[in-house]
C-alpha cells in the first residue's frame, strides 16, 4: 500500500509543480486494502469497510496555501499529527508529504520484502 501512496503523492507533487493533468485519478481495491490504507494513517475505526467504501485524497488551495484533506465514505478524517485546520480537517501539503513519505517504503525495503 505504501507504493500506491507513493503514486498518489507523486501525482499531487506534479500538480503542485504546475502540471494540471490529471484532475482526478481513480484506483480500485478490495475492502482489505482499504482497511490497510486507513490503518497506515491511523484512522481505521476497527470496522470492516462497507461495500463500495472509498478514500478520497483532496488537494486544494486556500489563499496560496496548499492543503490535503482525507475523506472516507463521505466523512472528513483527521490524520493524527496532521491537523492544521480544524474547520476543514486538513493539513498543509508539506506536512501531509512528510507523513506520507514516512509510510512509503524505500527501494531497498521493497527489494528485501519481495526478495527481488
Buried (B, 14 or more C-beta within 10 A) or exposed (E): BBEBBBEBBEBBEEBBEEEEEEEEEEEEBEEEBBBBBBEBBEBBEEEEBEEEBBBEBEBEEEEEEBBBBBBBEEEEBBBEEBBBEEEBBBBBBEBBBEBBEEBBBEEEEEEEEEEE
